[in-house]
Structures are given as C-alpha cells and as structure tokens.
Amino acid sequence: MPENEKYPGEEKLIILPLGDESKKITQVISNDTARQIIELLADAPLSASDIAQSLHAPLTTVAYNLENLESVGLIKLIR
C-alpha cells in the first residue's frame, strides 16, 4: 500500500488545544438535528418552519438548534 503523500511516515501529528469558541462549536454540531439543519441550509435559505417540515421535527426543537447554531456564528438570520 503506498504511503499517503500528504502525511509521510516520518512526520508526526499532534492535537491542538481547543479554545472556548471551538469547544462551543463542537458541542453545537455534536447534535444530529443541528448537523441536519446545517446540511439543509447549505442548499438554500429556509425558514424555521420549512426546516421543521423537512426534518419532521417539532418547531421547538428546530428553534432550539437554530439559536445554538446562531450563537456560535454558524448560521445567520436574514430577513
């Protein structure tokens, strides 16, 4: 099997410490619903109602996840 050109065998990898903001983002996107919302919004802007309908999820669940996604800067509300 050929070695990966990007990571030759002699180079070492380390884990960088996460800052508070990175930790918050990680917590938010660890939620399945939040990840599904991100995938939907990657295709087109949608309302909370449209997202709830697409995911077959309660509007309250969608609203909760939208608030979390917005609080860490992953989505933005446009009017």
C-alpha positions in Angstrom: 0.0 0.0 0.0 1.5 3.4 -1.0 2.1 5.9 1.8 -0.1 8.9 1.9 1.8 11.8 0.2 0.3 14.4 2.5 1.4 12.6 5.7 4.7 10.8 5.0 5.6 8.2 7.6 8.2 10.2 9.4 6.0 13.3 10.1 4.2 13.4 13.4 0.7 14.8 14.1 -0.4 16.5 17.3 -3.8 17.6 18.6 -4.1 21.3 19.1 -5.9 22.6 22.2 -9.4 23.8 21.6 -10.3 27.3 22.7 -13.6 28.1 24.3 -15.2 29.1 21.0 -14.1 25.8 19.3 -15.5 23.9 22.3 -18.8 25.6 21.9 -19.0 24.9 18.2 -18.1 21.3 18.8 -20.9 21.0 21.3 -23.4 22.5 19.0 -22.6 20.4 16.0 -22.5 17.2 18.0 -26.3 17.4 17.9 -27.7 15.3 15.0 -30.5 17.8 14.4 -28.1 20.7 14.2 -26.0 18.9 11.7 -29.1 18.1 9.6 -30.1 21.8 9.7 -26.6 22.8 8.5 -26.9 20.4 5.6 -30.3 21.8 4.7 -29.2 25.4 4.9 -26.1 24.6 2.7 -28.5 24.1 -0.2 -30.7 27.1 0.3 -32.0 29.6 2.9 -35.0 28.2 4.7 -37.4 29.4 7.4 -37.6 27.5 10.7 -41.0 26.1 9.7 -39.5 24.8 6.4 -36.7 23.2 8.3 -39.1 21.6 10.8 -41.2 20.2 8.0 -38.2 18.9 6.1 -36.8 17.1 9.2 -40.2 16.0 10.5 -39.2 17.6 13.8 -41.0 19.8 16.2 -40.6 23.6 15.6 -39.4 24.0 19.2 -36.6 21.5 18.6 -35.6 23.3 15.4 -35.8 26.7 17.1 -33.5 25.5 19.9 -30.9 24.2 17.5 -31.1 27.4 15.3 -30.5 29.5 18.4 -27.4 27.4 19.3 -26.1 27.5 15.7 -26.6 31.2 15.5 -24.9 31.8 18.9 -21.7 30.2 17.7 -21.8 32.0 14.4 -22.5 29.0 12.1 -25.7 30.5 10.7 -27.1 34.0 10.3 -30.7 35.2 10.3 -31.7 37.2 7.3 -35.0 39.0 6.8 
